[in-house]
């Protein structure tokens, strides 16, 4: 454990209490002068840390930025997800970074966040808007002992874990559209991109990419996305008492509607990683059925008439359930039960 991680862990564990410099120096095996130097370095990053000659150090506030040591200090030990963690200020795509790490033999559980992505991507070759400092854009490296056909289980588990984390963090009624979209107010708030390298009978590695719109306002989204995208902050503002009414009145009057306070992205990131770690363990222990039942409770697709585009082919019918591998079972317009492992889903009713 490096010094900044140890220092932030000690300060967070202390909560509102102060920790003496002597205690920190003894526990970390460095001098009190070295402690002071690291505190000054953290202050330069935006951490508000008070110091008293008689009371010690106390963490008052963390900056609105993703910092690997701080994320790890909040996360604590996990089974797999978050064993190592990096934060980039800018990259093409966190999936690209994790894929390179996978090819280099990095063990599973590695996580990469980016404050912004220049070529963030979603499913079916679509782009993903990743404005700096506004959301959570991250990828996880996994090496599950599963067959390639079972990879959809991990997309389902990631959707379930992400929906649970967002619900618990915000109280908002998040829904899941099969296979990888998270919705609020029928707008997309998060998405999941699963990419894998596999042999016929086993997965070599799997890259789980997740994007969550956290603090964007309408103007932070490209114009073509504004009708169908939303951030958690926007949804919270609209769901406050009178929020939607005030929003409509402000827009009609040419004013900018008031927004909810920015959310703590680091706190949400930690919760997401914990829930992903939990559901990954459930998948590996053969408990996909339990994950699928929870997924069904979030799902907005089951029981609906759908049209699914699979390349040039269209499948129309009623979405009934998931199979044991996580594929969608659709009762087609001809009465047949068809297994769908991927495609672009449109709700018809």
Protein Blocks (a to p, Z undefined) as FASTA:
>chain_A
ZZklmmmmmmmmnmmaccdfklmmmmnopafklmmmmmmmmmmnopacdddfknopcdfb
dcddddfklmmmmnopafknopaccddfbdfblklmmmmmmmnopaehiacddfbdfkbc
ceehiacdddehkaccddddddddbdfklmmmmmmmmmmmmmmmmmmmnopacddddfkb
cceehiafbdcdddddddfkbcfbdcddddddfklcfklpcfklmmmgccfklmmmmmpg
hklmmmmmmmmnopacdddddddfklmmmmmmmmmmmmmmmmmnopmmmmmmmmmmmpck
gopacdddehjbccddddfbdcfkopacdddfkopacddfbdcdddfZZ
